[in-house]
Amino acid sequence: MRCCAPHTLGVFVTGPTAGSMLGLRRMPRAAGLHFAVRHGVNPPRETGVVFRQSTAVLASHMHRRSDGITIAKPARLAFDLAADLPPLDHLSVLHQLVDEGRVTPEELMAVGNRLCHPARRGSKRFREALHRLGGAPAGQSHSEVLLAEELHRRGVPVERQTRLVRGPGGRLARIDLAVPDIRWGIELDLHPEHRSIEGHAGDARRDRDLHLVEWQIEPVSEIDMLDPSVIATELTELYHARRRRIGAHPSVS
């Protein structure tokens, strides 16, 4: 294909194509091949190829791989994907990029300041995602991001990836979602390792340790996440029950 040598045209791979190449989640399965090209360039027409014209085709936004393919750097890709993905999927991708250390919140902010414009597709969504990402640790899975959003909509102020010391041995714990002031947390036991004998034992030990420091943990399974709205409603009821109980026994908080 003629467009497989993008560096010769000032073109780079972006959008869902670049996202799939980088192993990002929530990429659409059938999206064609996406390339960014400098505004004013007349690229050849190719079936299944999407050329996205841009006035900001910058060397600092591209990475030339060892195989010769030029691809968007993660921060630029995060911006470009705002035009391709639904809001929650786009937010989830930003969490993944930050969690995996491929980009920093500061780099995302910088690319937003450079590219966001009322006339540029995805600008509003990108700014909204940056606001929702906030300065807290990033979510480690799409399910974690989705459940946090569902709970926030219900007024449950969960924080992501809360760290604390648990148990008499001082073992360190990191809770997926938590409201620290009432020592209440949620663990998404979704990874296949949780279904193993060792995984079950580790989860049980975690819960016992956290009970010793008066934390209440709500486990969430893969089946629970088949209907995020239902499990979020159940967790909201448990959150309010915990808050009432802590209010009646303030020495626990």
N, C-alpha and C positions, 0 to 999 in steps of 0.2 A: 504494500500500500504506500502511496506517495507520502502520506502524512506520518509515516513512521520515523522520519528524520526531522523532528520538530525544530531542532536547533538551527536548521538551515533557513527556517522561515521566521525565526523569532517567536516560536510557539512552544508552549509547554503543556504537558498533560495535567489536567485538573479535574474538579468535580468528582462524580461517583467513580470514574475510571481510576483516578489517582487514589481515591479512598479505598477502593478494592485492592489496589496494588500495595497499599500500606497496611492492609488487614484491619481497616476500621469497621466497626459494627454499624448496623442499620443502613447499609448501602442498598439501593434498589437493585434488583436482579437484572432488569433489562433497561439500561439507560443509554446505550450507545457508547461511543468513544468520545470523550470530552477533551477538547484542546482550547486553551486560551491563546488568542492571537491579537496582535496589535491592531487597534482601530485603524481602518483604512486599507488593511491588507485584504486582498481578494483570494482566499484559499480555494483549492480545487474542491468541487463537490464530490462527496463520497457517501454512498449509502451507509447508514448506521453511524456516521460521524457527525458530531456536534462541534462547530467552531464558535467560540464565545469571544466576541470582539471586546477589547478593553483598551482604555487609554492609559492603563497602568500595568504594562508588561515590563516589569523591572527585574534586572539581573539578581537583585537581592531577594526576590521572591521565588527564584528557581534553583533547582539542584540538578546538576548533570551527573547521572549515575554512571557506574563503570561500564554498563552495557550500552551507553550512548543515549539513553532515553533521558529527556529533560522533563522533570516533574515539579509540580508546585511544592514549595517548602510547607511544613505543617501549618504555620500561622496563616499563610496565604490560602492554603487549602481549606482551613477552618472558615475563612471568610467566604470563599467561593461556594462551599457546600450550603451556606445559608439560603442560596437561591434554589437548591435542589431538594432539600429535606424538609419534612414537617417540623414544627418548632421543637417538639420533645425529642425527636431523633437527632436534630442538630445539636441541641443542648447535651444529649448523651455523648455525641462524638467529641464535643469540647471537653467533657469530663474525662473521656478516655485518653485524649491527647495529653492533658495535664497530668493525669494519674500515671501514665507510662513515661513521663518525663520527656516527651517529644517537643513540648512547647511550654512556655511559662505564661501565667496570666498577664504579665507585663508585655510579653511579645504579642499576645492577642490584642491587648489594648492598643499597642503601637500600630498594628496593621489596621485596626478599626479606625484609628485617628487618621491614617493615611488614605483609606479606601472608602469609608462610609460617606455616602452622599445620597440625597433624596432621589436622584435619578439613577442610582446604581442598584440593581436588583439584589435583594438580600440584606441591604444595609440595616433596615429597621429590625429585622429578625436577629442579625448578628449582635446589635447593641443590646437587645432584650436578653439574648442568651448570656452575654457578658455580665449583665446585671444579675441574672439568676445564678450564674456560676459563683459570684461573690468571691470572698477571700478565704473561704473555708477549704479544707482538703477536698479533693475531687472524689466523686463516687466511683467505685471500682467496677460496677456493672450497670448495664442498662436497667435492670430490674431495680437496683438501688436508686437510680436517678428517678425512675418512674414512680416508685413508691413514695419517695420523699416529696415529689411534686403533688401527688394525691393527698398526702397528709398535710402539706402546707395549705392546700386549698381548703382543708377542713379545720384549719386553725391550730394544728399540732406543730409546735416549733422545733421539729427535730433538727439536729445537727449531724453532719456526716463525719464518719471516721473519728469518733471520740476516743481519745487515749486515756487510760487510767491504770492504776496499779490494783491488781486483784489478788486476794488470798493471802494467807500467812507467809508464803514464800516470796512474796513480792513479784510474782509473775506479771508481765505486762500484757494488757488486753487492749484490743482496738475494736470498738463496737460500731457496726455498720451505720446505724441511725440511733440517735439518743437525745433525751432531754435531761441533761446532767443535773439540773437543780432538784429533780425529784427521783434521781437515780433509776431512770426507766429507759430501757433500750430495746432495740429490735435487731435480731441477727437473721440475715438472709442465708439460710443453709441450702444454697442452690448448686454449688459445685459438686460434680460427681464424687469427690472424695468424702463428702458428708454421708454418702450412702454406704461407705465401707465400714467394716468393723472398727477400724482405727478411727475413722471419722466420727462415728457415733460415740466412741469412747472420749474423743477429744471434746466434742460438743457437751457431753455430760459433765466432764471435768470443768469446762469453762463455766457452765451454769452453776455448779456447786461453789466454785471459787467466788463468783459474783454474788451469790447468796450470802457469803461470809462478809462481804462489804455492803450488804443491804441493797443490792441492785436487783431490780426485777427485769428479766429478759423475756421478750416475746419472740419465739422462733417462727420464721416464715419459710414455707417450703415451696418447691417448684409448682406443686398443685395449687397452692394458695395464689400464686402469681398468675394463674390462668385467668383470674378475674380480679385485677388490681383494685377496682372500685369496692368490691365486697370486702376484701381483706383490709383495705384502708379504713372502711367504716368500722369493722370489728376492732382494729387497733385504736381508732379514735375513742371508742367506748372504753377500752382498757386504759388508755391514757387518762381520761377524765376520772375513772375509778381510782387509779393510782394517785392522782392529784388530790382527790377528796380524802383518801386514806392518809396521805402524807400530811394534809392539812389538819387532820384529827390527831396525828402523832408527830408533831413538829420535830421531836428529837431525832427522828429517822433521817431528816433531810440534812 
